[in-house]
Amino acid sequence: MLRKKDYIFTNKKHSKKAIMSTVLSVIAVVSIIIAIYLSYVNKGMENPRYGAACVLSMVFAFVGIGLGVAGRMEKDRFYLFCYLGIFFGLVAIGLISIILYAGALLL
């Protein structure tokens, strides 16, 4: 019994919006984690630079989610980077939300 090999040829590509979404969202998550780590190393001392980095990370996260959704709306594309960008953007927003909740709880 010889089985015929099936090949599927496609002209699908990864969306540039989706790739940019993933890059921005990963940058946001990494910069938030670095800000948390540096704040921990400094024994909780406040530094306005860390807050500015987190605000900029929030902007990156929202733009990353928007680009991920826009990339997902495109037809005949691979959607892996769309989903990764949306996921990491939501992780960044979740991390900032946890930081804000902990800060409000301790006051």
N, CA, C and O atoms as a GROMACS GRO file, in nm:
protein
  428
    1MET      N    1   0.083  -0.118   0.000
    1MET     CA    2   0.000   0.000   0.000
    1MET      C    3   0.088   0.125   0.000
    1MET      O    4   0.143   0.164   0.103
    2LEU      N    5   0.099   0.183  -0.111
    2LEU     CA    6   0.173   0.307  -0.122
    2LEU      C    7   0.078   0.423  -0.098
    2LEU      O    8  -0.031   0.431  -0.154
    3ARG      N    9   0.125   0.511  -0.014
    3ARG     CA   10   0.041   0.625   0.018
    3ARG      C   11   0.091   0.746  -0.059
    3ARG      O   12   0.211   0.772  -0.068
    4LYS      N   13  -0.001   0.817  -0.113
    4LYS     CA   14   0.034   0.938  -0.187
    4LYS      C   15   0.066   1.049  -0.088
    4LYS      O   16  -0.009   1.073   0.007
    5LYS      N   17   0.176   1.116  -0.110
    5LYS     CA   18   0.213   1.227  -0.022
    5LYS      C   19   0.138   1.352  -0.067
    5LYS      O   20   0.138   1.390  -0.184
    6ASP      N   21   0.076   1.415   0.031
    6ASP     CA   22   0.001   1.537   0.001
    6ASP      C   23   0.085   1.658   0.037
    6ASP      O   24   0.133   1.671   0.150
    7TYR      N   25   0.101   1.744  -0.057
    7TYR     CA   26   0.173   1.870  -0.034
    7TYR      C   27   0.073   1.983  -0.050
    7TYR      O   28  -0.009   1.986  -0.142
    8ILE      N   29   0.083   2.075   0.041
    8ILE     CA   30  -0.003   2.192   0.032
    8ILE      C   31   0.086   2.313   0.009
    8ILE      O   32   0.171   2.346   0.092
    9PHE      N   33   0.068   2.376  -0.102
    9PHE     CA   34   0.143   2.496  -0.132
    9PHE      C   35   0.052   2.616  -0.106
    9PHE      O   36  -0.064   2.617  -0.145
   10THR      N   37   0.108   2.714  -0.039
   10THR     CA   38   0.027   2.831  -0.006
   10THR      C   39   0.109   2.957  -0.028
   10THR      O   40   0.232   2.953  -0.031
   11ASN      N   41   0.042   3.064  -0.043
   11ASN     CA   42   0.110   3.192  -0.057
   11ASN      C   43   0.086   3.280   0.066
   11ASN      O   44   0.095   3.403   0.059
   12LYS      N   45   0.056   3.216   0.177
   12LYS     CA   46   0.035   3.292   0.300
   12LYS      C   47   0.167   3.347   0.352
   12LYS      O   48   0.273   3.287   0.333
   13LYS      N   49   0.158   3.462   0.417
   13LYS     CA   50   0.275   3.524   0.478
   13LYS      C   51   0.236   3.570   0.618
   13LYS      O   52   0.118   3.575   0.653
   14HIS      N   53   0.337   3.603   0.696
   14HIS     CA   54   0.311   3.664   0.825
   14HIS      C   55   0.288   3.813   0.803
   14HIS      O   56   0.359   3.876   0.724
   15SER      N   57   0.190   3.866   0.871
   15SER     CA   58   0.157   4.008   0.857
   15SER      C   59   0.263   4.094   0.924
   15SER      O   60   0.312   4.060   1.033
   16LYS      N   61   0.300   4.205   0.861
   16LYS     CA   62   0.396   4.296   0.921
   16LYS      C   63   0.340   4.362   1.046
   16LYS      O   64   0.412   4.391   1.141
   17LYS      N   65   0.209   4.385   1.044
   17LYS     CA   66   0.145   4.440   1.164
   17LYS      C   67   0.156   4.343   1.281
   17LYS      O   68   0.178   4.384   1.395
   18ALA      N   69   0.139   4.216   1.253
   18ALA     CA   70   0.144   4.116   1.359
   18ALA      C   71   0.285   4.103   1.416
   18ALA      O   72   0.301   4.087   1.537
   19ILE      N   73   0.385   4.110   1.330
   19ILE     CA   74   0.523   4.101   1.378
   19ILE      C   75   0.556   4.222   1.463
   19ILE      O   76   0.620   4.208   1.568
   20MET      N   77   0.515   4.341   1.420
   20MET     CA   78   0.538   4.462   1.499
   20MET      C   79   0.461   4.456   1.630
   20MET      O   80   0.510   4.505   1.732
   21SER      N   81   0.344   4.397   1.629
   21SER     CA   82   0.265   4.379   1.751
   21SER      C   83   0.340   4.294   1.852
   21SER      O   84   0.346   4.328   1.970
   22THR      N   85   0.397   4.185   1.805
   22THR     CA   86   0.472   4.097   1.894
   22THR      C   87   0.596   4.166   1.948
   22THR      O   88   0.627   4.154   2.067
   23VAL      N   89   0.667   4.238   1.863
   23VAL     CA   90   0.789   4.307   1.906
   23VAL      C   91   0.756   4.411   2.013
   23VAL      O   92   0.822   4.416   2.117
   24LEU      N   93   0.656   4.494   1.988
   24LEU     CA   94   0.619   4.598   2.084
   24LEU      C   95   0.572   4.539   2.216
   24LEU      O   96   0.607   4.589   2.323
   25SER      N   97   0.493   4.434   2.209
   25SER     CA   98   0.440   4.374   2.332
   25SER      C   99   0.550   4.306   2.413
   25SER      O  100   0.549   4.314   2.536
   26VAL      N  101   0.643   4.242   2.347
   26VAL     CA  102   0.754   4.178   2.419
   26VAL      C  103   0.844   4.285   2.481
   26VAL      O  104   0.891   4.267   2.594
   27ILE      N  105   0.869   4.394   2.410
   27ILE     CA  106   0.945   4.505   2.467
   27ILE      C  107   0.876   4.560   2.591
   27ILE      O  108   0.942   4.592   2.690
   28ALA      N  109   0.743   4.571   2.585
   28ALA     CA  110   0.668   4.622   2.700
   28ALA      C  111   0.683   4.529   2.821
   28ALA      O  112   0.708   4.576   2.932
   29VAL      N  113   0.668   4.400   2.800
   29VAL     CA  114   0.678   4.305   2.911
   29VAL      C  115   0.818   4.305   2.970
   29VAL      O  116   0.835   4.306   3.092
   30VAL      N  117   0.918   4.304   2.884
   30VAL     CA  118   1.057   4.300   2.932
   30VAL      C  119   1.091   4.427   3.009
   30VAL      O  120   1.156   4.419   3.113
   31SER      N  121   1.048   4.542   2.961
   31SER     CA  122   1.080   4.666   3.031
   31SER      C  123   1.007   4.676   3.165
   31SER      O  124   1.061   4.732   3.260
   32ILE      N  125   0.887   4.623   3.174
   32ILE     CA  126   0.816   4.622   3.303
   32ILE      C  127   0.888   4.530   3.401
   32ILE      O  128   0.904   4.564   3.518
   33ILE      N  129   0.930   4.414   3.354
   33ILE     CA  130   1.001   4.320   3.442
   33ILE      C  131   1.134   4.380   3.488
   33ILE      O  132   1.172   4.364   3.604
   34ILE      N  133   1.204   4.450   3.399
   34ILE     CA  134   1.329   4.515   3.438
   34ILE      C  135   1.304   4.625   3.540
   34ILE      O  136   1.380   4.639   3.635
   35ALA      N  137   1.197   4.703   3.520
   35ALA     CA  138   1.164   4.809   3.616
   35ALA      C  139   1.130   4.750   3.753
   35ALA      O  140   1.170   4.805   3.855
   36ILE      N  141   1.058   4.640   3.755
   36ILE     CA  142   1.025   4.575   3.882
   36ILE      C  143   1.152   4.524   3.949
   36ILE      O  144   1.170   4.541   4.069
   37TYR      N  145   1.240   4.462   3.872
   37TYR     CA  146   1.364   4.408   3.927
   37TYR      C  147   1.453   4.518   3.983
   37TYR      O  148   1.506   4.506   4.093
   38LEU      N  149   1.469   4.626   3.907
   38LEU     CA  150   1.554   4.736   3.954
   38LEU      C  151   1.496   4.805   4.077
   38LEU      O  152   1.570   4.849   4.165
   39SER      N  153   1.365   4.814   4.083
   39SER     CA  154   1.301   4.870   4.203
   39SER      C  155   1.324   4.778   4.323
   39SER      O  156   1.344   4.826   4.435
   40TYR      N  157   1.320   4.648   4.300
   40TYR     CA  158   1.346   4.553   4.408
   40TYR      C  159   1.490   4.561   4.456
   40TYR      O  160   1.517   4.556   4.576
   41VAL      N  161   1.584   4.574   4.361
   41VAL     CA  162   1.725   4.583   4.397
   41VAL      C  163   1.752   4.709   4.479
   41VAL      O  164   1.835   4.708   4.570
   42ASN      N  165   1.682   4.818   4.447
   42ASN     CA  166   1.699   4.943   4.521
   42ASN      C  167   1.614   4.949   4.648
   42ASN      O  168   1.594   5.056   4.705
   43LYS      N  169   1.566   4.836   4.692
   43LYS     CA  170   1.489   4.821   4.816
   43LYS      C  171   1.363   4.907   4.817
   43LYS      O  172   1.326   4.964   4.920
   44GLY      N  173   1.298   4.916   4.704
   44GLY     CA  174   1.171   4.986   4.696
   44GLY      C  175   1.181   5.136   4.684
   44GLY      O  176   1.079   5.206   4.690
   45MET      N  177   1.299   5.187   4.667
   45MET     CA  178   1.314   5.332   4.652
   45MET      C  179   1.251   5.375   4.519
   45MET      O  180   1.272   5.312   4.415
   46GLU      N  181   1.176   5.481   4.527
   46GLU     CA  182   1.106   5.528   4.408
   46GLU      C  183   1.203   5.599   4.314
   46GLU      O  184   1.288   5.676   4.357
   47ASN      N  185   1.186   5.572   4.187
   47ASN     CA  186   1.265   5.638   4.085
   47ASN      C  187   1.169   5.675   3.973
   47ASN      O  188   1.104   5.586   3.917
   48PRO      N  189   1.159   5.802   3.938
   48PRO     CA  190   1.065   5.842   3.833
   48PRO      C  191   1.092   5.777   3.698
   48PRO      O  192   1.002   5.764   3.615
   49ARG      N  193   1.215   5.735   3.675
   49ARG     CA  194   1.248   5.670   3.548
   49ARG      C  195   1.175   5.537   3.533
   49ARG      O  196   1.132   5.502   3.423
   50TYR      N  197   1.160   5.465   3.642
   50TYR     CA  198   1.090   5.337   3.635
   50TYR      C  199   0.942   5.358   3.605
   50TYR      O  200   0.882   5.283   3.529
   51GLY      N  201   0.885   5.461   3.665
   51GLY     CA  202   0.745   5.493   3.636
   51GLY      C  203   0.725   5.536   3.492
   51GLY      O  204   0.627   5.497   3.428
   52ALA      N  205   0.818   5.615   3.440
   52ALA     CA  206   0.810   5.657   3.300
   52ALA      C  207   0.825   5.538   3.207
   52ALA      O  208   0.758   5.532   3.104
   53ALA      N  209   0.911   5.446   3.243
   53ALA     CA  210   0.928   5.326   3.161
   53ALA      C  211   0.800   5.242   3.159
   53ALA      O  212   0.763   5.186   3.056
   54CYS      N  213   0.733   5.235   3.273
   54CYS     CA  214   0.609   5.159   3.279
   54CYS      C  215   0.496   5.227   3.201
   54CYS      O  216   0.415   5.160   3.139
   55VAL      N  217   0.491   5.360   3.205
   55VAL     CA  218   0.390   5.432   3.127
   55VAL      C  219   0.415   5.412   2.978
   55VAL      O  220   0.322   5.388   2.901
   56LEU      N  221   0.540   5.421   2.936
   56LEU     CA  222   0.574   5.397   2.797
   56LEU      C  223   0.545   5.252   2.758
   56LEU      O  224   0.504   5.224   2.645
   57SER      N  225   0.565   5.161   2.851
   57SER     CA  226   0.532   5.020   2.825
   57SER      C  227   0.382   5.001   2.806
   57SER      O  228   0.340   4.918   2.725
   58MET      N  229   0.303   5.076   2.880
   58MET     CA  230   0.158   5.067   2.862
   58MET      C  231   0.119   5.114   2.722
   58MET      O  232   0.033   5.054   2.658
   59VAL      N  233   0.181   5.221   2.677
   59VAL     CA  234   0.153   5.269   2.541
   59VAL      C  235   0.192   5.162   2.439
   59VAL      O  236   0.117   5.134   2.346
   60PHE      N  237   0.310   5.102   2.458
   60PHE     CA  238   0.354   4.995   2.369
   60PHE      C  239   0.255   4.878   2.372
   60PHE      O  240   0.224   4.819   2.268
   61ALA      N  241   0.206   4.843   2.491
   61ALA     CA  242   0.114   4.730   2.504
   61ALA      C  243  -0.017   4.758   2.430
   61ALA      O  244  -0.068   4.670   2.360
   62PHE      N  245  -0.072   4.878   2.447
   62PHE     CA  246  -0.197   4.910   2.379
   62PHE      C  247  -0.180   4.915   2.227
   62PHE      O  248  -0.266   4.868   2.153
   63VAL      N  249  -0.070   4.972   2.182
   63VAL     CA  250  -0.043   4.974   2.038
   63VAL      C  251  -0.020   4.831   1.987
   63VAL      O  252  -0.066   4.797   1.878
   64GLY      N  253   0.048   4.749   2.065
   64GLY     CA  254   0.071   4.610   2.026
   64GLY      C  255  -0.058   4.531   2.015
   64GLY      O  256  -0.075   4.451   1.923
   65ILE      N  257  -0.149   4.554   2.108
   65ILE     CA  258  -0.278   4.485   2.100
   65ILE      C  259  -0.357   4.533   1.978
   65ILE      O  260  -0.419   4.453   1.908
   66GLY      N  261  -0.353   4.662   1.954
   66GLY     CA  262  -0.423   4.716   1.837
   66GLY      C  263  -0.368   4.662   1.706
   66GLY      O  264  -0.444   4.626   1.616
   67LEU      N  265  -0.236   4.656   1.695
   67LEU     CA  266  -0.175   4.600   1.575
   67LEU      C  267  -0.203   4.450   1.562
   67LEU      O  268  -0.219   4.399   1.451
   68GLY      N  269  -0.208   4.380   1.675
   68GLY     CA  270  -0.240   4.237   1.670
   68GLY      C  271  -0.381   4.212   1.620
   68GLY      O  272  -0.405   4.120   1.542
   69VAL      N  273  -0.474   4.293   1.665
   69VAL     CA  274  -0.612   4.280   1.619
   69VAL      C  275  -0.622   4.318   1.471
   69VAL      O  276  -0.692   4.252   1.394
   70ALA      N  277  -0.552   4.426   1.432
   70ALA     CA  278  -0.554   4.466   1.291
   70ALA      C  279  -0.491   4.359   1.202
   70ALA      O  280  -0.539   4.334   1.092
   71GLY      N  281  -0.385   4.297   1.249
   71GLY     CA  282  -0.322   4.189   1.172
   71GLY      C  283  -0.411   4.066   1.164
   71GLY      O  284  -0.409   3.994   1.064
   72ARG      N  285  -0.489   4.043   1.268
   72ARG     CA  286  -0.580   3.928   1.267
   72ARG      C  287  -0.694   3.947   1.169
   72ARG      O  288  -0.752   3.850   1.121
   73MET      N  289  -0.727   4.071   1.138
   73MET     CA  290  -0.837   4.098   1.045
   73MET      C  291  -0.796   4.076   0.899
   73MET      O  292  -0.882   4.068   0.811
   74GLU      N  293  -0.667   4.066   0.872
   74GLU     CA  294  -0.622   4.045   0.735
   74GLU      C  295  -0.651   3.902   0.691
   74GLU      O  296  -0.644   3.808   0.770
   75LYS      N  297  -0.682   3.889   0.565
   75LYS     CA  298  -0.714   3.757   0.508
   75LYS      C  299  -0.588   3.693   0.452
   75LYS      O  300  -0.492   3.762   0.416
   76ASP      N  301  -0.588   3.562   0.445
   76ASP     CA  302  -0.479   3.482   0.389
   76ASP      C  303  -0.344   3.513   0.452
   76ASP      O  304  -0.246   3.536   0.381
   77ARG      N  305  -0.340   3.514   0.583
   77ARG     CA  306  -0.216   3.538   0.657
   77ARG      C  307  -0.204   3.433   0.766
   77ARG      O  308  -0.302   3.371   0.806
   78PHE      N  309  -0.081   3.414   0.812
   78PHE     CA  310  -0.061   3.332   0.930
   78PHE      C  311  -0.090   3.419   1.052
   78PHE      O  312  -0.060   3.538   1.052
   79TYR      N  313  -0.148   3.359   1.155
   79TYR     CA  314  -0.196   3.438   1.269
   79TYR      C  315  -0.116   3.415   1.397
   79TYR      O  316  -0.158   3.462   1.502
   80LEU      N  317  -0.005   3.345   1.392
   80LEU     CA  318   0.073   3.317   1.512
   80LEU      C  319   0.120   3.445   1.580
   80LEU      O  320   0.102   3.461   1.701
   81PHE      N  321   0.180   3.536   1.504
   81PHE     CA  322   0.231   3.658   1.564
   81PHE      C  323   0.120   3.750   1.611
   81PHE      O  324   0.140   3.828   1.704
   82CYS      N  325   0.004   3.742   1.549
   82CYS     CA  326  -0.112   3.819   1.598
   82CYS      C  327  -0.147   3.775   1.739
   82CYS      O  328  -0.163   3.858   1.828
   83TYR      N  329  -0.158   3.646   1.757
   83TYR     CA  330  -0.195   3.594   1.888
   83TYR      C  331  -0.086   3.619   1.992
   83TYR      O  332  -0.116   3.650   2.108
   84LEU      N  333   0.039   3.606   1.952
   84LEU     CA  334   0.149   3.633   2.045
   84LEU      C  335   0.151   3.780   2.087
   84LEU      O  336   0.171   3.811   2.204
   85GLY      N  337   0.131   3.870   1.992
   85GLY     CA  338   0.128   4.012   2.023
   85GLY      C  339   0.015   4.049   2.116
   85GLY      O  340   0.033   4.127   2.210
   86ILE      N  341  -0.102   3.994   2.091
   86ILE     CA  342  -0.217   4.020   2.179
   86ILE      C  343  -0.192   3.962   2.317
   86ILE      O  344  -0.222   4.026   2.418
   87PHE      N  345  -0.138   3.841   2.323
   87PHE     CA  346  -0.112   3.777   2.452
   87PHE      C  347  -0.012   3.855   2.535
   87PHE      O  348  -0.038   3.884   2.652
   88PHE      N  349   0.102   3.890   2.476
   88PHE     CA  350   0.203   3.963   2.552
   88PHE      C  351   0.156   4.104   2.588
   88PHE      O  352   0.195   4.157   2.692
   89GLY      N  353   0.075   4.165   2.504
   89GLY     CA  354   0.017   4.294   2.538
   89GLY      C  355  -0.073   4.284   2.659
   89GLY      O  356  -0.071   4.371   2.747
   90LEU      N  357  -0.153   4.180   2.664
   90LEU     CA  358  -0.241   4.159   2.781
   90LEU      C  359  -0.159   4.126   2.906
   90LEU      O  360  -0.197   4.164   3.016
   91VAL      N  361  -0.049   4.054   2.890
   91VAL     CA  362   0.039   4.026   3.003
   91VAL      C  363   0.097   4.156   3.058
   91VAL      O  364   0.103   4.174   3.179
   92ALA      N  365   0.140   4.246   2.969
   92ALA     CA  366   0.195   4.374   3.013
   92ALA      C  367   0.090   4.457   3.087
   92ALA      O  368   0.120   4.516   3.190
   93ILE      N  369  -0.031   4.460   3.035
   93ILE     CA  370  -0.138   4.533   3.103
   93ILE      C  371  -0.170   4.469   3.238
   93ILE      O  372  -0.197   4.539   3.336
   94GLY      N  373  -0.166   4.336   3.243
   94GLY     CA  374  -0.188   4.267   3.370
   94GLY      C  375  -0.080   4.298   3.472
   94GLY      O  376  -0.110   4.317   3.590
   95LEU      N  377   0.045   4.304   3.428
   95LEU     CA  378   0.154   4.336   3.521
   95LEU      C  379   0.139   4.478   3.576
   95LEU      O  380   0.156   4.500   3.696
   96ILE      N  381   0.107   4.572   3.490
   96ILE     CA  382   0.086   4.710   3.537
   96ILE      C  383  -0.033   4.718   3.631
   96ILE      O  384  -0.030   4.791   3.729
   97SER      N  385  -0.138   4.643   3.601
   97SER     CA  386  -0.255   4.642   3.688
   97SER      C  387  -0.221   4.586   3.826
   97SER      O  388  -0.269   4.638   3.927
   98ILE      N  389  -0.140   4.483   3.830
   98ILE     CA  390  -0.098   4.426   3.959
   98ILE      C  391  -0.015   4.528   4.037
   98ILE      O  392  -0.031   4.542   4.158
   99ILE      N  393   0.075   4.598   3.968
   99ILE     CA  394   0.157   4.699   4.034
   99ILE      C  395   0.070   4.810   4.091
   99ILE      O  396   0.089   4.852   4.205
  100LEU      N  397  -0.026   4.857   4.012
  100LEU     CA  398  -0.114   4.965   4.060
  100LEU      C  399  -0.203   4.919   4.175
  100LEU      O  400  -0.227   4.994   4.270
  101TYR      N  401  -0.252   4.796   4.167
  101TYR     CA  402  -0.336   4.742   4.274
  101TYR      C  403  -0.255   4.728   4.402
  101TYR      O  404  -0.303   4.763   4.510
  102ALA      N  405  -0.134   4.676   4.392
  102ALA     CA  406  -0.049   4.661   4.511
  102ALA      C  407  -0.014   4.797   4.570
  102ALA      O  408  -0.009   4.812   4.692
  103GLY      N  409   0.012   4.896   4.485
  103GLY     CA  410   0.042   5.030   4.534
  103GLY      C  411  -0.076   5.094   4.603
  103GLY      O  412  -0.059   5.161   4.704
  104ALA      N  413  -0.197   5.073   4.551
  104ALA     CA  414  -0.316   5.129   4.613
  104ALA      C  415  -0.350   5.056   4.743
  104ALA      O  416  -0.403   5.115   4.837
  105LEU      N  417  -0.319   4.928   4.747
  105LEU     CA  418  -0.349   4.848   4.865
  105LEU      C  419  -0.258   4.884   4.982
  105LEU      O  420  -0.299   4.880   5.098
  106LEU      N  421  -0.133   4.919   4.951
  106LEU     CA  422  -0.037   4.950   5.057
  106LEU      C  423  -0.051   5.091   5.110
  106LEU      O  424   0.003   5.123   5.216
  107LEU      N  425  -0.123   5.178   5.038
  107LEU     CA  426  -0.140   5.314   5.088
  107LEU      C  427  -0.241   5.319   5.193
  107LEU      O  428  -0.269   5.426   5.247
   0.00000   0.00000   0.00000
